Each structure stands twice: as C-alpha cells, then as structure tokens.
Amino acid sequence: MSEPTCQVLRTLDVIGEKWSLLIVRNALRGQTKFSEFRENLGVPTDVLTARLAKLVAAGIFDKRSYREAGSRERFSYHLTEKGEALRMVFASMIEWGDEYNPASAGAANRVVDGRTGHPLRLGFIDDDGEFIDPHDIAIVPGPQSTWSVSTRG
C-alpha cells in the first residue's frame, strides 16, 4: 500500500489518537516525565507506554534517560523540532474550541505570548506580509490530489 498523499491523514496517523494529542499538549505545557503524563492525564500505563513509543518513533519526542538519587534509571520525553512545530496546530485547536465549542466552566488552555503573557490569535500572512482573513483562505487540491474543485461561479 502506498503512502497517503493527504497531509491531514498523514498527520492524524501520527497524533490523531486521543491520548497522543493529550500527551503532546501536556509536553507543550512543559511536562517531560512519564509519571507526569500518567498522573496528569490519568492514562493507563500500557497505553501511555505505547503512545510515547509511537511518538518517539515518529520523531515527535526525543527519549532521554535520567536517574534521580536513590532511584532506578527512568526516561523523560522532550519535544523535538518536529514536535515543537505542532504548537501551531494546538493553538489552532484551542482557538477553534474557544470560538465554536466553549466549555461552560471556562477555558482550560490559553494561547499567550510567552514573554509577556498577552493573549495571541492565529492568523494567515501572505508573502507580502499582509494579514489575510481566514474566510478568504481556500484549501485546494495539490498536485497529487485525486479530487477536483468546481470552477462554477
């Protein structure tokens, strides 16, 4: 079977499982240790082990050994450049959730400038540096697509 050309499908193959998404979210918040993920997410140990292994194999995390005094060797998981690049994906999901599926108790996450704490919004910028309204964005078939766009007006 050939590799899917759809970027969305390939991305979901790596991070599309519920626990994988939550593990990456918590890593973006600064968690690195197996125990932190297990305690904060309530994920079963066997599921966490499998998801972390998949995320390491996909290049999202770098697995590093460490040893605390009096303890056995353990591992921590650090986002790679590839994993850090998911920050925009998560920011987009947070923004969408706030706008279209808000929790009655309030937001669990906020997207802010890490230096100032000021709120941020995602945006599209063209090659000339101009901000483009999201409603003017089109997702069109790429050169490997098997579907077409109607040109009827």
N, C-alpha and C positions, 0 to 999 in steps of 0.2 A: 504494500500500500504506500502511495506517495505521500509526502509531507503536505499538510494543508497549506494553501497559499493565504488564506484569510488570517489577518493579524489578530482579530478578536478571538478566533478559535484557537490559534496557537498560544495566545496569552492565557486564555481560560484553561488550556491543558496544563499550564504551569501553576497558576494561582487561583483557579476557579472553584476550588473546594472551600467550603465554609471555614474550616479550621486553618487552611493555608492562608486565606485572606486575613483572618484574625491574628495569626502569628506574625505576618508581615506588618499589620497595623501596629501591633504592640512593639515590634522591633523599631518601627519608625518613631515610637514614643520613647525609645531608649532601652527597652528590655533586651537582654542578651542571653540570659541563663535559662536552661531547661526548666529549672524549678520555678523561675519567674513566670514563664509561659504557662506551666501546668497550674500554678496557684491562681494566677490572674484570669485565666481563661476557663478553668475547670475542665480542660480537655483530658480524656483518658490517656494514660501514659503510652499505651501502644499506638494510639492514633497520633499523638504528638511525635513520637519517635519516627513513625512512617512519614509524616508530613515534613518534618525537619530534614530527613534524609532526601526526600524528593526536592525540597527547596535548595539544599546543598548541591545535589546533582545537577540542578537547573542553573546553578551559578548565581542564585539569589542571595545565598548566605555563604560565608566562609566559616568553617568549623575550626575552633581553636581549643586546645587543651589548656586547663589551668588546674592548680591544686591549692586549696586553702589549707592553712596549717591544721594538721591533725586529721585531714580528710583524704579520701582517695582522689585520683585524677578524675576530673569532670570536663565537660565541654561547654563552651559558650558559642553563640551563633551571632555573627556580625554581618550586617548588610554589606554586600559588595557594591561596586558602582552600578551594576545592573539592578540590584535590589533597591538602592537609593533612588534610582530613576523611577521607581513605582510611586514615589512621593506624589507626583502629579496625578497619577491615577486615583490614589486615595483621596487627595484633595478634591478632585472632581466628584468622587462618590459622596464625600461629606457635604459638598455644596449642593449636590442634587438632593440628597436626603433632607437637608435643612429646608430646601425650597418645596419639594414635592411629596415628602413623606416624613414630616417632622414628628418627633416624639412629644407627647403631651408633657412629659417631665422636663423637657429641655434637651439641649444638645450634649452629647457625650464627648464630642470632639470639636475643636475649633481649628481653623487654619489661620495662623498668625505669622507675622514677621518674627523670626527667631531672635532678632537683635532688639526689636522694640516692643514686641507683643501686640502691635497694632493688627487689626483684622485685615485679611487679604481676600481678594476674589481672583478666580482664574480668568484668563482672557486669551483671545487669539490675536496675534500680531503678525501682519504681513511682512514681506521682505523690505518694505519701505518704513517699517516701524509704526505703521498705523494700526490702531486697535479696530478689530472687526467685530460687529455684533454677532453673537452666536447664532442668531436666526438667519444670518447671511452665509453661514457655513454649509457646505454641501459635502456629503460623503458619496463619492462617485466610484465606479468600477476602476480598478487598476489594470495594468497590462495583463495580469494573469487571471482576471476575473472571468467567471462563467455566466455572469448575468449582465444585463444591459440597462441603460437608463432611457426612459422615454424622452424624446425631444419634442413631444407635442406641447404646445403652449396653451 
